[in-house]
Amino acid sequence: MPNFSYDLYRKYNELDEWQQGDIIEGLYIAKVIEDDLFIHRPPPGESAKVSVLTQLAKTNNKVAPPFSDNNQKEQALIPIYKTAVMIVSQTCDIINDRQLVVARVRPFKHMPKPEIQENIRCNNVMYAFYLPDYPVDGEESFCNINELTVISKDLLSNYKAHRKRSLSSKGLRQFQFFIERYFCREAMPEDIIKIISGFRRKLQETILWKKVNMVYYYYTGNQISLLVALNEEDDNTQTFIEDARNSVLDSTEHNYQVDVKYELIDNISLRDIKEFRYIR
């Protein structure tokens, strides 16, 4: 089903910290394809001059790299694009790292094939995350995860006013599922991994584990929900599950509310687990 903008985005102000899924307009990024490169080789005995490189870049619609080495024998000119991007790096990495990964955002109006647009709306294109009502209400775009670029976090200090959309907690989780599917891995903060995997490990240490069919999880904002699907239960089931939960929370630094439920597998419907993932 398509995402809808009323629950995909959140309200924000310019003072808010950057988070995964923020859309920034007007960034300059490089897209290096071999056919786009222009290699300048000065004649033997001559060095590449700044004026020559600048003129070549202008003529070939490329950008000249910084020039500081008078003995440089070869310069590669590459194309750059002024475009909107979406932050792919996890929010915790934005805080801790000096570099960020962003992906290019492309408007639907540049796509000539309506059938591709419809597939993107329905989340059927693995590399495309659908963005309704962007760049403006009524228009449509998508984040192209195939077009990744690494940028310096220092750039973002000058672009707070250029943030045009920020994902809600629900939209952020949808974006994280999209990234997980694309890279075939789960992308989540380390402290959440510790709680979820720790809970499963604690259950494995009990006699209840042989009755467990599956453990599902879901998280958003500061809330983690766990669902234990059982083949059978007994009078001690609640105690085992609560003990496993409390043991993990007592041994892990966290700021999450953790809700744990259990149900017989025969009583669990697809609706119950629609937004949940299972713990491998």
Secondary structure, 3 states (H helix, E strand, C coil): CCCCHHHHECCCCCCCCCCCCCEEEEEEEECCCHHHCEEECCCCCCCCCHHHHHHHHHHCCCECCCCCCCCCCCEEEECEEEEEEEECCCHHHHHHCCEEEEEEEEEHHHCCCHHHHHHHHCCCCCCEEEEECCCCCCCEEEEEEEEEEEEEHHHHHHCHHHEEECECHHHHHHHHHHHHHHHCCCCCCHHHHHHHHHHHHHHHCCHHHHHEEEEEEEEECCEEEEEEEECCCCCCHHHHHHHHHHHHHHHCCCCCEEEEEEEEHHHCCCCCCCCCEECC
